[in-house]
C-alpha cells in the first residue's frame, strides 16, 4: 500500500507515451495528476506530474463535435513538455479545455492546441502560485529527477502564449494560494516582453492574480499580413483578486491602426489601479473598463495616455479617481468615484462625458487647474463637494446642449471654450455658481433653472482661427436666482427669463434687452446696470428698485418697475 501511494503521488508520461481519447463525435477526458484545479474530491492529486517532450495526449473531435478535456495537474511541481490537443472537429464543433497546473512550480514547454477549424476555439488554463511572463523561459527541472524543481518562481514564455492564441482560443493565467514557499500569488509581465496578437482573429487573454498584477510589458499587433486586413480583436482581462493592478512606465498596449485591430481592456482590482505617467494604452476602437477602490492615472497625451479611438471608457471606483489624459474620440466616457480629481489640468475627450462623485469633481479644492473636458454632452453630479471643470468644443458643432450639472452642498465653477453653453437642467446649489463661455453664447434654456448662494454668468471675448475677436450673448430664457446674481456679457444680455436676487448686477458691452416688448426681467431691490448699448429692463420687485450703479453709453435707457 505504501509503495502504491507513492506511485500515485508522482505521475509521469515519458518518451513516446501516447494517451488518445479522441472520437469522431467529440473528444473524451484525460486526467493526469488530478481534476480541474486539483479540486475533484474523488481523485487523489499527484504531488508531481511530468509529461515528456515525446509524449502525446489527445482528446480531439475527429469529425463533427467539440474537443474534450485534458488536465495535467500537481499539488507541487508540474513539468509539461509534450503535445496536448483538444481540437474541435473538422466539420464542426468548438475547441475543448486543457489545464496545465503546478500549484507551487509549473513549467510548460509547448502550447496546448484547443483550436477549432469550423467553430470557436477552446480554453487553456495555467494555474501556478506566482508567475512571471518573460521573453524566454529556461526549464527548471532537476537533472536527478523529472519530478523536482530548483526554481522559486514559475516563468511562462510569451511566445508560448502567442502560439496558443489562435483559432479564437482563450488563454487564462490564474495564480492561487498554496501552503508555504509559494509567493503571494502575483502575476508580473516583465519589461521588454512583447506579445504580438497579429493574425490571431478574435481571442482573449485573462490574467487572474490571487494578489497583485504588475504589467511592464508590451502588447502589439505587428500587422504582418499582406494583401488583406486582419481585423484582430484581443480581449484582455486583468483581475487582481486580493491586491492592486499597476501599469509601469514601460507598459504599452498598441494594436495596429492599419489593420485595423483593437483591444478590449478590463481592469478589476480588489484594491487600487495605478497607471504610470509614461504608460501608453491604445485600444483602437476597443473599450477600457476599470473597477476597484482608488484609480490613479497620471498619463499625458503625447508622452503616454489612454486612447480608445471611439471606444467607450468606463471607470467605476469606490475611492479617489485621479485622472490623467483620456482621448475616447466620439466614444462615451463614464467616471464614478468618491472624489474625481486631476493634476496639471488633464483632459478628457469624448462624445459624451458623465462624471459622478460624492465628494467633488475637478481640481484639488478648486485651486490650480480645473479638469478639462471636450465633449458635446456633459453630465457632472456630486453630493457634497465642489465641481471645477472647463469644457472645450468645436466652434461649429460642439455646443454643450446636454450640459447637466448637479451639486449638493458644494460650489460650481464651469467654463466653456470654443462652443456655446446651454444650461437646460433645473438645479439648486447651496454654494457658489460660476458659468463661463469664451466667445460663444451662454443660455439658461427654457427648462433651465439655476439657483445658488451667489451666481455668476459670464461670456468673454475670444479669438477665431484667424485671430479675429468673437463674442457671445448671455441669454436668460429660464430662471436664475441667488443671494447675488452677476451677469456679464461680451456682447448682449437678452431673454425672457427672470433673475431674482438680493442684488442683481448686469454688465454688457452691447444691449441689455431687445426692445420695449422684449425686456430683461429682474426681481431685486438692488440693481446695478452697466451697458454699452440700449437698455430695456423690467423689475418686478414689490417696492421700486434702487439702481445703485448706472453706467450707460449710447442708446436708449428704459427701466420699467412693476
C-alpha positions as CSV (number, residue, x, y, z in Angstrom):
1,X,0.0,0.0,0.0
2,X,2.8,2.4,0.9
3,X,4.5,1.8,-2.5
4,X,1.3,2.2,-4.4
5,X,0.5,5.5,-2.7
6,X,3.9,6.9,-3.5
7,X,3.5,5.8,-7.2
8,X,0.1,7.5,-7.4
9,X,1.5,10.8,-5.9
10,X,4.1,11.1,-8.7
11,X,2.9,10.6,-12.3
12,X,4.9,10.7,-15.5
13,X,4.4,10.2,-19.2
14,X,7.8,9.5,-20.7
15,X,9.5,9.1,-24.1
16,X,6.9,8.2,-26.7
17,X,3.9,7.7,-24.4
18,X,0.5,8.1,-26.1
19,X,-2.8,8.8,-24.5
20,X,-5.6,9.1,-27.0
21,X,-9.2,10.0,-26.0
22,X,-10.3,11.3,-29.4
23,X,-13.5,10.3,-31.1
24,X,-15.5,11.2,-34.3
25,X,-18.3,13.0,-32.4
26,X,-16.2,14.6,-29.7
27,X,-13.1,14.3,-27.5
28,X,-13.1,12.5,-24.2
29,X,-11.5,13.3,-20.8
30,X,-7.9,12.7,-19.7
31,X,-6.9,13.5,-16.1
32,X,-3.2,13.4,-15.4
33,X,-2.4,14.0,-11.7
34,X,-5.8,15.4,-10.6
35,X,-9.0,17.0,-11.6
36,X,-9.6,20.7,-12.5
37,X,-7.5,23.0,-10.3
38,X,-7.0,19.9,-8.0
39,X,-10.5,20.4,-6.6
40,X,-12.0,17.0,-7.5
41,X,-12.5,15.1,-4.2
42,X,-12.9,11.8,-6.0
43,X,-9.4,12.0,-7.4
44,X,-6.2,11.8,-5.4
45,X,-3.9,14.6,-6.6
46,X,-0.3,14.0,-7.6
47,X,2.4,16.0,-5.8
48,X,4.4,16.0,-9.1
49,X,3.4,15.5,-12.7
50,X,5.7,15.1,-15.7
51,X,4.9,14.9,-19.4
52,X,8.0,14.4,-21.5
53,X,8.8,16.0,-24.9
54,X,8.0,12.9,-26.8
55,X,4.6,12.2,-25.1
56,X,1.3,12.9,-26.8
57,X,-2.1,13.3,-25.2
58,X,-5.1,13.9,-27.5
59,X,-8.8,14.5,-26.8
60,X,-9.8,15.7,-30.3
61,X,-13.1,15.6,-32.1
62,X,-12.2,13.8,-35.4
63,X,-15.3,14.7,-37.5
64,X,-18.1,16.8,-36.0
65,X,-18.1,17.7,-32.3
66,X,-16.3,19.6,-29.5
67,X,-12.8,18.9,-28.3
68,X,-12.6,17.1,-25.0
69,X,-10.8,17.9,-21.7
70,X,-7.2,17.3,-20.6
71,X,-5.9,18.1,-17.1
72,X,-2.3,17.9,-16.2
73,X,-2.1,18.9,-12.5
74,X,0.2,18.6,-9.5
75,X,0.0,19.9,-5.9
76,X,3.7,20.8,-6.1
77,X,5.6,20.6,-9.4
78,X,4.2,20.1,-12.9
79,X,6.6,19.9,-15.9
80,X,4.7,19.7,-19.1
81,X,6.7,19.4,-22.4
82,X,4.7,17.1,-24.6
83,X,1.9,17.6,-27.0
84,X,-1.6,18.2,-25.6
85,X,-4.5,18.7,-28.0
86,X,-8.3,19.0,-27.6
87,X,-9.4,20.3,-31.0
88,X,-12.9,20.8,-32.4
89,X,-14.0,18.7,-35.4
90,X,-13.1,19.4,-39.0
91,X,-16.7,19.6,-40.0
92,X,-18.0,21.5,-36.9
93,X,-17.6,21.9,-33.2
94,X,-15.6,24.0,-30.7
95,X,-12.2,23.5,-29.1
96,X,-12.0,21.8,-25.8
97,X,-10.4,22.6,-22.4
98,X,-6.8,22.0,-21.3
99,X,-5.3,22.8,-17.9
100,X,-1.6,22.7,-17.0
101,X,-1.2,23.5,-13.3
102,X,1.5,23.1,-10.7
103,X,0.4,24.8,-7.5
104,X,4.0,25.5,-6.4
105,X,6.0,25.3,-9.7
106,X,5.0,24.9,-13.3
107,X,7.0,24.7,-16.5
108,X,5.3,24.4,-19.9
109,X,7.4,23.9,-22.9
110,X,4.8,23.7,-25.7
111,X,1.4,25.5,-26.0
112,X,-1.6,23.1,-26.0
113,X,-3.9,23.2,-29.0
114,X,-7.6,23.9,-28.4
115,X,-8.3,25.2,-31.9
116,X,-11.4,24.6,-33.9
117,X,-11.2,24.9,-37.7
118,X,-15.0,25.0,-38.0
119,X,-16.0,26.5,-34.7
120,X,-14.8,28.6,-31.7
121,X,-11.5,28.0,-30.0
122,X,-11.4,26.4,-26.6
123,X,-9.6,27.4,-23.4
124,X,-6.1,26.8,-21.9
125,X,-5.8,27.4,-18.2
126,X,-2.4,27.9,-16.5
127,X,-2.7,27.8,-12.7
128,X,0.5,28.1,-10.7
129,X,1.2,30.1,-7.5
130,X,3.4,33.1,-8.6
131,X,4.1,33.7,-12.3
132,X,6.3,35.9,-14.5
133,X,5.7,36.4,-18.2
134,X,9.1,36.5,-19.8
135,X,10.6,36.5,-23.3
136,X,12.2,33.1,-22.9
137,X,11.9,30.5,-20.1
138,X,14.6,28.1,-19.1
139,X,13.3,24.7,-18.0
140,X,13.9,24.4,-14.3
141,X,13.8,20.7,-13.8
142,X,16.4,18.8,-11.8
143,X,18.9,16.5,-13.6
144,X,18.4,13.9,-11.0
145,X,14.6,13.7,-11.2
146,X,11.9,14.9,-13.6
147,X,9.6,15.5,-10.6
148,X,11.5,18.2,-8.8
149,X,12.4,21.8,-9.3
150,X,15.2,24.1,-8.1
151,X,13.4,27.3,-9.2
152,X,11.5,29.5,-6.8
153,X,9.0,31.0,-9.3
154,X,7.1,29.9,-12.4
155,X,8.1,31.6,-15.7
156,X,6.0,31.4,-18.9
157,X,7.4,32.3,-22.2
158,X,5.4,34.9,-24.0
159,X,5.9,33.0,-27.3
160,X,4.0,30.1,-25.8
161,X,1.1,32.4,-25.1
162,X,1.3,33.7,-28.7
163,X,1.2,30.2,-30.0
164,X,-1.9,29.3,-28.0
165,X,-3.8,32.5,-29.1
166,X,-5.2,31.2,-32.3
167,X,-8.5,30.0,-33.8
168,X,-10.3,32.1,-31.3
169,X,-8.7,30.3,-28.3
170,X,-8.9,31.7,-24.8
171,X,-5.9,31.7,-22.5
172,X,-6.4,32.1,-18.8
173,X,-3.4,32.5,-16.4
174,X,-4.6,32.2,-12.8
175,X,-2.5,32.2,-9.6
176,X,-3.7,30.8,-6.3
177,X,-2.5,30.3,-2.8
178,X,-0.5,27.4,-1.6
179,X,0.8,26.4,1.8
180,X,4.5,27.5,2.0
181,X,7.3,29.0,-0.1
182,X,5.0,29.8,-3.0
183,X,4.9,33.6,-3.2
184,X,1.9,35.8,-2.8
185,X,0.0,34.8,-6.0
186,X,1.3,37.7,-8.1
187,X,1.5,37.9,-11.9
188,X,4.3,40.0,-13.4
189,X,4.6,40.9,-17.1
190,X,8.2,41.9,-17.3
191,X,9.5,45.0,-19.1
192,X,10.5,44.5,-22.7
193,X,8.4,41.3,-23.1
194,X,6.3,41.7,-26.3
195,X,3.2,39.8,-27.2
196,X,2.1,40.1,-30.8
197,X,-1.5,39.1,-31.5
198,X,-1.3,39.6,-35.2
199,X,-3.3,37.1,-37.3
200,X,-4.9,35.6,-34.2
201,X,-8.5,36.6,-35.0
202,X,-10.8,37.2,-32.1
203,X,-9.0,35.9,-29.0
204,X,-8.9,36.5,-25.2
205,X,-6.2,36.6,-22.6
206,X,-7.2,36.6,-19.0
207,X,-4.8,37.2,-16.0
208,X,-6.3,36.4,-12.6
209,X,-3.9,37.0,-9.7
210,X,-4.6,36.0,-6.1
211,X,-2.7,39.2,-5.1
212,X,-1.2,41.8,-7.4
213,X,-0.7,42.2,-11.2
214,X,2.4,44.2,-12.4
215,X,2.3,45.0,-16.1
216,X,5.5,46.4,-17.6
217,X,5.4,44.7,-21.0
218,X,4.1,45.4,-24.4
219,X,1.2,44.1,-26.5
220,X,1.1,44.9,-30.2
221,X,-0.5,43.7,-33.5
222,X,2.5,43.5,-35.8
223,X,0.2,43.6,-38.9
224,X,2.4,41.3,-40.9
225,X,-0.3,40.1,-43.2
226,X,-0.1,41.2,-46.9
227,X,-3.0,41.5,-49.3
228,X,-5.7,42.0,-46.8
229,X,-6.9,43.1,-43.4
230,X,-6.7,41.0,-40.2
231,X,-9.3,42.8,-38.0
232,X,-7.7,41.1,-35.0
233,X,-9.5,41.6,-31.7
234,X,-7.9,40.8,-28.3
235,X,-10.0,40.8,-25.2
236,X,-7.5,41.5,-22.3
237,X,-8.9,40.9,-18.8
238,X,-6.7,41.7,-15.8
239,X,-8.1,40.7,-12.3
240,X,-6.2,41.3,-9.0
241,X,-8.5,39.4,-6.6
242,X,-6.5,40.4,-3.5
243,X,-4.4,43.4,-4.4
244,X,-3.6,46.0,-7.0
245,X,-3.1,46.4,-10.7
246,X,0.0,48.5,-11.7
247,X,0.9,49.6,-15.2
248,X,4.6,50.6,-15.1
249,X,6.5,53.3,-17.0
250,X,7.4,50.9,-19.9
251,X,3.9,49.4,-20.2
252,X,2.4,49.8,-23.7
253,X,-0.7,48.4,-25.5
254,X,-0.6,49.3,-29.2
255,X,-2.8,47.5,-31.7
256,X,-2.3,48.3,-35.4
257,X,-4.2,51.3,-36.9
258,X,-3.7,50.0,-40.4
259,X,-5.2,46.6,-39.8
260,X,-7.4,47.8,-38.1
261,X,-7.1,45.7,-34.9
262,X,-8.4,46.5,-31.4
263,X,-8.1,45.6,-27.7
264,X,-10.9,45.4,-25.2
265,X,-9.2,46.1,-21.9
266,X,-10.8,45.3,-18.5
267,X,-9.0,46.0,-15.2
268,X,-10.6,44.8,-11.9
269,X,-8.7,45.2,-8.7
270,X,-9.7,44.4,-5.1
271,X,-7.7,47.5,-4.1
272,X,-6.2,50.1,-6.5
273,X,-5.4,50.6,-10.2
274,X,-2.3,52.7,-11.0
275,X,-1.1,53.7,-14.4
276,X,2.3,55.4,-14.6
277,X,2.7,58.7,-16.4
278,X,4.8,57.2,-19.2
279,X,2.5,54.2,-19.8
280,X,0.7,54.1,-23.1
281,X,-2.7,52.4,-23.6
282,X,-4.3,52.4,-27.0
283,X,-7.4,50.2,-27.7
284,X,-8.1,51.4,-31.3
285,X,-11.9,51.3,-31.0
286,X,-11.9,48.8,-28.2
287,X,-13.2,49.5,-24.7
288,X,-11.4,50.5,-21.5
289,X,-13.0,49.4,-18.2
290,X,-11.6,49.8,-14.7
291,X,-13.1,48.9,-11.2
292,X,-11.6,48.9,-7.7
293,X,-11.1,51.3,-4.8
294,X,-8.7,54.1,-6.0
295,X,-7.8,54.9,-9.6
296,X,-4.6,56.8,-10.2
297,X,-3.6,57.7,-13.8
298,X,-1.1,60.5,-14.3
299,X,-0.6,59.8,-18.0
300,X,-0.4,62.6,-20.5
301,X,-1.4,62.6,-24.2
302,X,1.9,62.7,-26.2
303,X,4.1,61.0,-23.6
304,X,1.6,58.3,-22.8
305,X,-2.1,58.4,-22.3
306,X,-5.2,56.4,-22.8
307,X,-6.5,56.4,-26.4
308,X,-9.6,54.3,-27.3
309,X,-10.3,55.6,-30.8
310,X,-14.1,55.9,-30.3
311,X,-14.2,53.0,-27.8
312,X,-16.1,53.6,-24.6
313,X,-14.2,54.3,-21.3
314,X,-15.8,53.3,-18.0
315,X,-14.1,53.9,-14.7
316,X,-16.1,52.9,-11.6
317,X,-14.1,53.0,-8.3
318,X,-15.2,53.4,-4.7
319,X,-12.5,55.8,-3.6
320,X,-10.5,58.6,-5.2
321,X,-10.2,58.7,-9.0
322,X,-7.2,60.8,-10.1
323,X,-7.5,61.2,-13.9
324,X,-4.8,61.7,-16.5
325,X,-5.4,62.4,-20.1
326,X,-8.0,60.2,-21.8
327,X,-9.0,60.5,-25.5
328,X,-12.0,58.4,-26.4
329,X,-12.7,60.2,-29.7
330,X,-16.5,60.0,-30.2
331,X,-16.8,57.3,-27.6
332,X,-18.5,57.8,-24.2
333,X,-16.6,58.4,-21.0
334,X,-18.2,57.5,-17.7
335,X,-16.4,58.0,-14.4
336,X,-17.7,57.3,-10.9
337,X,-15.8,57.7,-7.6
338,X,-15.9,59.2,-4.1
339,X,-13.8,62.1,-5.5
340,X,-12.8,62.8,-9.1
341,X,-9.7,65.0,-9.4
342,X,-6.8,65.8,-11.6
343,X,-3.4,67.5,-11.5
344,X,-1.9,69.9,-14.1
345,X,-5.2,70.3,-15.9
346,X,-5.5,66.9,-17.6
347,X,-8.1,66.5,-20.3
348,X,-11.0,64.1,-21.1
349,X,-12.1,63.9,-24.7
350,X,-15.3,62.0,-25.6
351,X,-18.6,62.1,-27.5
352,X,-20.3,62.2,-24.1
353,X,-18.8,62.5,-20.6
354,X,-20.6,61.6,-17.4
355,X,-18.9,62.3,-14.0
356,X,-20.4,61.2,-10.7
357,X,-18.8,61.7,-7.3
358,X,-19.9,62.1,-3.7
359,X,-17.2,64.5,-2.6
360,X,-16.3,66.7,-5.5
361,X,-15.2,66.8,-9.2
362,X,-12.3,68.8,-10.7
363,X,-9.0,70.2,-9.3
364,X,-7.9,69.9,-5.8
365,X,-10.3,72.1,-3.7
366,X,-10.8,74.4,-6.8
367,X,-7.1,75.5,-6.7
368,X,-4.8,75.4,-9.7
369,X,-6.1,74.0,-13.0
370,X,-9.6,72.5,-13.4
371,X,-10.3,69.2,-15.0
372,X,-10.6,69.8,-18.7
373,X,-13.3,68.2,-20.8
374,X,-14.0,68.2,-24.6
375,X,-17.5,67.0,-25.4
376,X,-20.9,67.8,-26.8
377,X,-22.7,66.2,-23.9
378,X,-21.5,66.7,-20.3
379,X,-23.1,65.5,-17.1
380,X,-21.4,66.2,-13.7
381,X,-23.0,65.2,-10.4
382,X,-21.7,65.4,-6.8
383,X,-23.4,65.2,-3.4
384,X,-21.3,67.3,-1.1
385,X,-18.1,68.6,-2.9
386,X,-17.2,71.2,-5.5
387,X,-17.3,71.0,-9.3
388,X,-14.3,72.6,-11.1
389,X,-14.5,72.0,-14.9
390,X,-13.5,73.6,-18.1
391,X,-15.0,72.3,-21.4
392,X,-13.7,72.9,-24.9
393,X,-15.7,72.2,-28.0
394,X,-15.5,72.8,-31.7
395,X,-16.8,76.3,-32.6
396,X,-19.0,75.0,-35.3
397,X,-20.7,71.9,-33.8
398,X,-19.7,71.3,-30.2
399,X,-22.2,73.1,-28.1
400,X,-22.9,71.5,-24.7
401,X,-26.7,71.3,-25.3
402,X,-26.9,68.4,-22.9
403,X,-25.0,70.1,-20.1
404,X,-26.3,68.9,-16.8
405,X,-24.5,69.9,-13.6
406,X,-25.8,68.9,-10.1
407,X,-24.1,69.9,-6.8
408,X,-25.5,69.0,-3.4
409,X,-23.7,71.4,-1.0
410,X,-20.6,72.5,-2.8
411,X,-19.6,75.2,-5.3
412,X,-19.5,75.0,-9.1
413,X,-17.0,76.7,-11.5
414,X,-17.6,75.7,-15.1
415,X,-16.1,77.3,-18.2
416,X,-16.6,76.6,-21.9
417,X,-14.2,77.4,-24.7
418,X,-14.9,77.0,-28.4
419,X,-18.7,76.4,-28.2
420,X,-21.9,77.7,-26.8
421,X,-23.3,76.6,-23.4
422,X,-26.9,75.8,-22.9
423,X,-28.0,75.0,-19.4
424,X,-31.2,73.0,-19.6
425,X,-31.4,71.4,-16.2
426,X,-33.2,72.7,-13.1
427,X,-30.5,72.7,-10.4
428,X,-30.3,74.3,-6.9
429,X,-26.8,74.8,-5.5
430,X,-26.1,75.5,-1.8
431,X,-22.7,77.0,-2.8
432,X,-21.5,79.5,-5.4
433,X,-22.1,79.0,-9.1
434,X,-19.8,80.3,-11.9
435,X,-20.6,79.5,-15.5
436,X,-18.3,81.0,-18.2
437,X,-18.4,80.8,-22.0
438,X,-15.5,82.1,-24.0
439,X,-16.6,83.7,-27.3
440,X,-19.9,82.0,-27.6
441,X,-23.4,82.2,-26.2
442,X,-24.3,81.2,-22.6
443,X,-28.0,80.3,-22.3
444,X,-30.2,79.4,-19.4
445,X,-32.7,77.4,-21.5
446,X,-36.5,77.0,-21.3
447,X,-36.2,74.1,-18.9
448,X,-33.2,75.6,-17.1
449,X,-33.3,77.0,-13.5
450,X,-30.1,78.0,-11.7
451,X,-30.0,79.0,-8.0
452,X,-27.2,79.3,-5.6
453,X,-25.7,81.3,-2.8
454,X,-24.2,83.5,-5.5
455,X,-24.5,83.1,-9.2
456,X,-22.1,84.4,-11.9
457,X,-23.0,84.0,-15.6
458,X,-20.3,85.3,-18.0
459,X,-19.4,85.4,-21.6
460,X,-15.9,86.6,-22.5
461,X,-14.3,87.7,-25.8
462,X,-12.2,85.1,-27.6
463,X,-10.5,84.9,-31.0
464,X,-11.3,82.7,-34.0
465,X,-8.7,80.8,-36.1
466,X,-7.6,83.9,-37.9
467,X,-7.3,86.0,-34.7
468,X,-10.5,87.9,-35.1
469,X,-12.4,88.7,-31.9
470,X,-15.6,86.7,-31.3
471,X,-18.2,87.4,-28.6
472,X,-21.2,85.7,-27.1
473,X,-24.5,86.7,-25.6
474,X,-25.9,85.7,-22.2
475,X,-29.5,84.5,-23.0
476,X,-31.7,84.3,-19.9
477,X,-34.7,82.2,-21.1
478,X,-35.0,80.1,-17.9
479,X,-34.9,81.3,-14.3
480,X,-31.9,82.5,-12.3
481,X,-31.8,83.2,-8.6
482,X,-29.4,83.6,-5.7
483,X,-28.2,85.9,-2.9
484,X,-26.3,87.8,-5.6
485,X,-26.5,87.3,-9.3
486,X,-24.0,88.8,-11.7
487,X,-24.5,88.6,-15.4
488,X,-21.6,89.8,-17.6
489,X,-21.6,89.6,-21.4
490,X,-19.0,90.4,-24.0
491,X,-21.9,91.3,-26.2
492,X,-25.6,91.4,-25.2
493,X,-27.8,90.2,-22.4
494,X,-31.2,89.1,-23.7
495,X,-34.0,86.6,-22.9
496,X,-37.5,86.4,-21.4
497,X,-36.5,84.7,-18.1
498,X,-36.4,86.3,-14.7
499,X,-33.5,87.0,-12.5
500,X,-34.3,87.0,-8.8
501,X,-31.7,88.0,-6.1
502,X,-30.9,90.4,-3.3
503,X,-28.5,92.1,-5.7
504,X,-28.5,91.9,-9.5
505,X,-25.6,93.1,-11.5
506,X,-25.9,93.4,-15.3
507,X,-22.9,94.3,-17.3
508,X,-22.9,94.1,-21.1
509,X,-20.7,95.5,-23.8
510,X,-23.8,95.7,-26.1
511,X,-27.5,95.9,-25.4
512,X,-29.4,94.7,-22.3
513,X,-32.8,93.5,-23.5
514,X,-34.0,93.8,-27.1
515,X,-36.8,96.3,-27.2
516,X,-39.7,97.7,-25.2
517,X,-41.7,94.5,-25.6
518,X,-38.8,92.1,-25.0
519,X,-37.1,93.2,-21.8
520,X,-34.7,91.5,-19.4
521,X,-36.7,90.9,-16.2
522,X,-35.3,91.2,-12.7
523,X,-36.8,90.9,-9.2
524,X,-34.5,92.7,-6.9
525,X,-34.2,95.6,-4.5
526,X,-30.7,96.4,-5.5
527,X,-29.9,96.7,-9.3
528,X,-26.6,97.6,-10.8
529,X,-26.5,98.2,-14.6
530,X,-23.6,98.8,-17.0
531,X,-24.2,98.8,-20.7
532,X,-22.5,99.9,-23.9
533,X,-25.8,99.9,-25.9
534,X,-29.6,100.1,-25.4
535,X,-31.1,99.1,-22.0
536,X,-34.6,97.6,-21.8
537,X,-35.3,96.3,-18.3
538,X,-38.3,95.4,-16.2
539,X,-38.1,94.9,-12.4
540,X,-40.9,93.1,-10.6
541,X,-39.8,93.8,-7.1
542,X,-42.7,94.8,-4.7
543,X,-41.1,98.2,-4.0
544,X,-39.3,100.3,-6.6
545,X,-35.8,99.1,-7.2
546,X,-32.8,101.3,-6.3
547,X,-30.4,101.5,-9.2
548,X,-27.2,101.7,-7.2
549,X,-24.9,101.9,-10.2
550,X,-25.7,103.1,-13.7
551,X,-23.1,103.4,-16.4
552,X,-24.8,103.8,-19.8
553,X,-23.1,104.6,-23.1
554,X,-25.0,105.0,-26.3
555,X,-28.7,104.1,-27.0
556,X,-31.9,104.3,-25.1
557,X,-32.3,103.5,-21.4
558,X,-35.7,102.2,-20.3
559,X,-36.4,100.8,-16.8
560,X,-39.9,99.7,-16.0
561,X,-40.9,98.9,-12.4
562,X,-43.9,96.7,-12.0
